[in-house]
Amino acid sequence: MAAYPELGCTGGPYEVWTQWGISDDVICAGNPKAMEFLQDVLSEVIDLFPSEYIHIGGDECPKVRWKTCPKCQARIKAEGIKADKKHSAEEYLQSSVISQMEKFMESKGRHIIGWDEILEGGLAPNATVMSWRGVDGGIEAAKQHHNVIMTPNTYLYFDYYQSTDTENEPMAIGGYLPLERVYSLEPTAGIPDEYKKYVIGVQANLWTEYIPTFAQVKYMVMPRMAALAEVQWTDPSKKEYQSFLPRLVRMTKPYDRLGYNYAKKHLRHSG
């Protein structure tokens, strides 16, 4: 926004964002040139990466500016967008932007993935949803016959603390996500049988605002990554945390041999 102020609702000037949290200043959804800019960026991504899927984000977009922006409100009016009990007009406007980007991506032979906010206001036809705000978004998307990747912060955000002893842990964003909690995730729980096939996988996320070194990345990921592997690949009927722990202890031998920095607190009661 600081580099391209004409793409914002107010036209700026904007300062580069230097603090935690999310700025209210976002791309103007009512500006055709801003939409062209998004397509230009996506075109460059397509040229760089041969992947069938392109992740376009779509999360954590404040609607503050859109509510008072003449261009955004004009687009809402032109498209006949109306608020209802479920969503505001601005949330439906976001859905319109996502759909526009999806049509563009599909015209290039690609499919989009977005965070679960892209469900708000209706989902673009071929979109895959990453359910991060818990599992509810993923359940809803599966019921709508959309592919889902389960990545709920409540189970799979590896930037959360691994221990309640936070004074002796590296500083983290907050939250508490012990190994057993990761292992307990059932990706298709709560989804009727006929829709379970739409859950195509799981993913853990490790956001690095609080993680200055790669050694700390490894510490946050291991051994929770081993629990995630069993969530993904083990039949639920064969998943059993107490039998997982001895296997995990054996996993530390290659960790040690390779010099990995890993969290050991989980292993003390299981070795």
LINMO-V430420 format. One record per pair of residues at least 24 apart in sequence whose C-alpha atoms are under 10 Angstrom apart, sorted by the first residue. I is the first residue (numbers start at 1). GAP is how many residues later the second one is. D is the distance in Angstrom with one decimal. If there is no record, write none. Layout:
i = [I	I]
gap = [GAP	GAP]
d = [D	D]
This chain:
i = [1	1	1	4	4	6	6	6	7	7	7	7	7	7	7	8	8	8	8	9	9	9	9	9	9	9	9	10	10	10	10	10	20	21	22	22	22	23	23	23	23	24	24	24	24	24	24	25	25	25	25	25	25	26	26	26	26	26	26	27	27	27	28	28	28	28	28	28	29	29	29	29	29	29	29	29	29	29	29	29	29	29	30	30	30	30	30	30	30	30	30	30	30	31	31	31	31	31	32	32	35	35	35	36	38	38	39	39	39	39	42	42	42	43	43	43	46	46	46	46	50	51	51	52	52	52	52	52	52	53	53	53	53	53	53	53	53	53	54	54	54	54	54	54	54	54	55	55	55	55	55	55	55	55	55	56	56	56	56	56	56	56	56	56	56	57	57	57	57	57	57	57	57	57	57	58	58	58	58	58	58	58	58	58	58	58	59	59	59	59	59	59	59	60	60	60	61	61	61	62	62	63	63	63	63	63	63	64	65	66	66	66	66	83	84	86	86	87	87	87	88	88	89	90	91	91	91	91	91	91	92	92	92	92	92	93	93	94	94	94	94	94	95	95	95	95	95	95	96	96	96	96	97	98	98	98	98	99	99	99	99	99	100	102	102	113	113	113	114	114	115	115	115	116	116	116	116	119	128	128	128	129	130	130	130	130	131	131	132	132	132	132	132	135	135	135	135	135	135	136	136	138	138	138	138	138	138	139	139	139	139	139	139	139	139	139	139	140	140	140	141	141	141	142	142	142	142	142	142	142	142	142	143	143	143	143	143	143	144	144	145	145	145	145	145	145	146	146	146	146	146	147	147	147	147	147	147	147	148	148	148	148	148	148	148	148	148	149	149	149	149	149	149	149	150	150	150	150	150	150	150	150	150	150	151	151	151	151	151	151	152	152	152	152	152	152	153	153	153	154	154	154	155	155	155	155	155	155	155	155	155	155	155	156	156	156	156	156	156	156	156	156	156	156	156	157	157	157	157	157	157	157	157	158	158	158	158	158	158	158	158	158	158	158	158	158	159	159	159	159	159	159	159	159	159	159	159	160	160	160	160	161	162	162	162	162	162	162	162	163	163	163	165	169	170	170	170	170	170	171	171	172	172	172	172	172	172	173	173	173	173	173	177	178	178	178	179	179	179	179	179	179	179	179	179	179	179	179	180	180	180	180	180	180	180	181	181	181	182	182	182	182	182	182	182	183	183	183	183	183	183	183	183	183	183	183	183	183	184	184	184	184	184	184	184	184	185	185	185	185	185	185	186	186	186	186	187	187	187	200	201	201	201	202	202	202	202	202	203	203	203	204	214	215	215	215	216	216	216	217	217	218	218	218	218	219	219	219	219	219	220	220	220	221	221	221	222	222	222	222	222	222	222	223	223	223	223	223	223	223	223	223	223	223	223	224	224	224	224	226	242	243	244	245	245	245	246	246	247]
gap = [24	25	26	30	33	25	27	28	24	25	26	27	28	30	31	26	57	58	61	25	56	57	59	60	61	62	63	55	56	58	59	60	189	39	38	39	40	37	38	39	41	37	38	39	40	41	42	36	37	38	39	40	41	35	36	37	38	39	40	34	38	39	35	37	38	41	43	44	34	36	37	40	42	43	44	46	47	61	64	65	67	68	36	39	40	41	42	43	44	45	46	63	67	39	40	41	43	44	39	43	62	65	66	65	59	63	61	62	65	66	59	62	63	61	62	65	59	62	63	64	60	59	60	54	56	57	58	59	60	52	53	56	57	58	59	60	74	75	48	51	56	57	58	59	60	74	56	57	58	59	60	72	73	74	75	42	45	46	49	55	56	57	58	59	62	41	55	56	57	58	59	60	61	72	73	36	37	39	40	55	56	57	58	59	60	61	35	55	56	57	58	59	73	55	56	57	30	33	56	28	29	25	26	27	28	30	31	26	25	24	25	27	28	38	37	34	35	33	34	35	32	33	32	31	26	27	28	29	30	31	26	27	28	29	30	27	28	24	25	26	27	28	24	25	26	27	28	29	25	26	27	28	27	24	25	26	29	24	25	26	27	28	24	24	25	34	35	36	34	35	33	34	36	24	25	32	33	25	70	71	72	70	69	71	72	73	71	72	24	25	71	72	73	50	52	53	54	55	56	54	55	49	50	52	53	60	61	48	49	50	51	52	53	56	57	59	60	50	51	55	54	57	58	46	49	50	52	53	54	55	56	57	48	49	51	52	53	55	51	54	49	50	51	52	53	54	49	51	52	53	54	48	49	50	51	52	53	54	39	40	48	49	50	51	52	53	54	38	49	50	51	52	53	54	35	36	37	38	49	50	51	52	53	54	36	50	51	52	53	54	33	35	50	51	52	53	24	51	52	27	28	31	24	25	26	27	28	29	30	31	49	50	73	25	26	27	29	46	47	48	49	50	68	69	72	25	46	47	48	49	50	63	64	24	46	47	48	49	50	59	61	62	63	64	66	67	45	46	47	48	49	50	51	52	58	61	62	45	46	47	60	59	57	58	59	62	101	103	104	100	102	103	100	94	40	41	46	49	50	39	40	35	36	37	38	39	48	34	35	36	37	38	47	46	87	88	43	44	45	46	47	48	49	62	66	86	87	88	44	47	61	62	64	65	86	43	46	60	42	43	44	45	46	48	49	41	42	43	44	45	46	47	48	49	56	57	58	61	43	44	46	47	52	55	56	57	42	43	45	46	47	51	45	46	50	53	44	45	49	32	30	31	32	26	27	29	30	31	25	26	29	24	47	45	46	47	45	46	47	44	45	42	43	44	45	41	42	43	44	45	41	42	43	40	41	42	30	33	38	39	40	41	42	25	26	28	29	32	38	39	40	41	42	43	44	24	38	39	42	25	28	27	26	24	25	26	24	25	24]
d = [7.7	7.4	7.6	9.5	9.9	9.1	8.7	8.1	7.2	9.2	7.2	5.1	8.8	8.3	10.0	7.9	8.8	9.8	9.6	9.8	6.4	7.1	8.8	5.9	8.4	7.6	8.0	7.9	9.9	9.6	7.5	9.8	9.1	9.8	7.5	8.0	7.8	9.8	8.7	7.6	9.9	7.9	5.6	7.4	6.2	6.7	9.6	9.1	7.9	8.9	8.1	6.6	9.3	7.2	7.5	8.3	9.1	7.6	8.7	9.3	9.3	9.2	10.0	8.1	7.1	8.2	7.8	6.8	9.9	9.8	7.4	9.3	7.7	5.7	9.2	7.9	9.5	9.4	7.4	7.6	9.0	6.8	8.2	8.1	8.0	4.5	3.9	7.3	7.0	5.4	8.2	9.0	9.3	9.9	6.3	7.3	9.8	8.6	9.3	9.8	8.1	8.7	8.4	9.9	10.0	8.0	9.4	7.1	7.3	8.5	8.7	9.0	7.9	9.3	8.5	8.6	8.6	8.1	9.6	8.2	9.1	7.7	9.1	9.9	10.0	7.5	5.1	6.2	8.6	9.3	10.0	9.4	5.8	4.8	5.6	6.6	9.4	8.8	9.9	8.3	6.9	6.3	5.1	6.0	8.7	9.9	8.6	5.7	4.5	5.7	8.5	9.7	9.0	9.6	9.5	8.6	8.6	9.1	9.9	9.9	6.5	6.2	5.6	8.3	9.9	9.5	9.2	7.4	4.8	5.8	9.2	8.9	8.5	10.0	9.4	8.3	9.2	9.3	7.3	9.1	5.8	6.0	8.1	6.4	6.0	9.7	10.0	7.6	5.7	7.3	5.4	7.2	9.8	9.1	10.0	7.5	9.5	8.6	8.9	9.5	9.5	9.6	9.8	6.3	7.6	9.5	8.7	9.0	9.8	6.7	9.7	8.9	9.7	9.6	9.9	8.6	8.1	7.1	6.4	9.8	9.4	8.4	8.7	9.1	9.3	9.3	9.8	6.3	5.9	9.5	9.9	9.9	7.0	4.5	7.5	9.7	7.8	7.8	9.9	7.9	7.5	9.6	7.7	6.6	5.3	6.2	7.0	7.7	8.2	8.6	9.3	8.7	9.8	9.6	8.2	7.0	9.5	7.5	5.0	8.1	9.7	9.1	8.6	7.9	7.5	9.2	9.1	9.2	9.9	9.9	9.9	9.5	9.5	9.5	8.4	9.4	9.9	9.9	9.4	9.7	9.5	9.6	9.9	9.7	8.9	8.7	9.4	9.7	8.6	8.7	9.6	9.6	9.1	9.9	8.2	9.1	8.9	8.8	10.0	8.7	9.6	9.1	9.0	9.9	8.9	9.3	7.9	9.5	7.9	8.5	6.9	5.7	8.9	8.7	8.9	9.5	8.8	10.0	8.5	9.9	9.4	8.5	9.3	9.5	7.5	9.1	9.4	5.7	7.1	8.2	5.5	6.9	7.6	8.0	8.7	5.9	8.7	8.5	8.6	9.4	9.8	7.0	9.7	9.2	6.7	9.9	9.1	9.8	6.2	8.5	10.0	9.5	9.6	8.2	4.6	5.9	6.4	9.2	9.7	9.9	9.5	9.3	5.9	4.7	5.9	7.3	8.6	8.7	8.7	6.0	5.9	5.0	5.2	6.9	9.6	9.5	6.2	8.6	7.2	8.3	6.4	4.6	6.4	8.7	8.8	8.8	5.7	5.0	5.8	7.2	9.3	9.4	8.9	8.5	8.1	8.9	9.1	8.4	8.1	8.6	8.6	9.3	9.3	9.6	6.2	5.1	8.3	8.1	6.5	9.9	8.3	10.0	9.4	8.8	6.2	9.5	8.6	8.7	7.1	4.6	6.4	8.7	8.8	9.4	8.0	9.1	9.1	5.8	5.0	6.1	8.0	9.8	9.6	9.3	6.6	5.9	5.0	7.8	9.8	9.2	9.8	6.0	6.2	9.3	7.7	8.8	9.5	7.4	5.1	5.9	7.2	9.0	8.1	8.3	8.8	6.6	8.4	9.9	8.6	9.3	8.2	8.2	9.7	7.7	9.8	8.7	8.1	8.5	8.5	9.5	7.7	8.6	9.9	9.4	8.8	8.5	7.9	9.2	9.1	6.7	8.1	9.9	9.1	8.7	5.8	7.6	9.4	8.9	9.2	8.0	6.5	9.4	9.2	8.0	9.7	7.9	9.5	7.5	5.5	9.0	9.1	6.8	9.2	9.6	9.9	9.7	6.8	9.8	8.8	8.0	7.1	9.6	9.9	9.6	8.7	9.5	9.1	9.9	6.9	8.8	9.5	6.2	6.5	9.8	8.1	8.2	9.6	8.8	5.0	6.4	8.9	7.3	6.2	9.8	8.6	8.8	7.0	9.0	8.7	9.4	9.9	7.7	9.9	8.8	9.0	8.0	9.5	8.6	9.9	6.6	9.4	9.8	6.9	8.9	7.4	9.9	7.7	8.1	9.7	9.6	9.5	6.7	9.4	8.0	9.1	8.0	6.3	9.9	8.0	9.6	8.8	7.5	9.4	7.8	6.0	8.6	7.4	8.5	9.7	8.7	9.1	6.8	5.7	6.1	8.6	8.0	5.2	4.2	5.4	9.0	9.0	7.2	7.1	9.5	7.6	8.4	9.5	8.9	8.5	7.9	5.1	6.3	8.9	7.7	9.6	8.6	8.4	9.3	9.8	6.4	6.6	8.1	9.9	8.2	9.1	9.9	9.4	8.8	9.3	8.4	8.4	9.9	9.6	9.1	5.9	8.0	6.5	6.8	9.9]
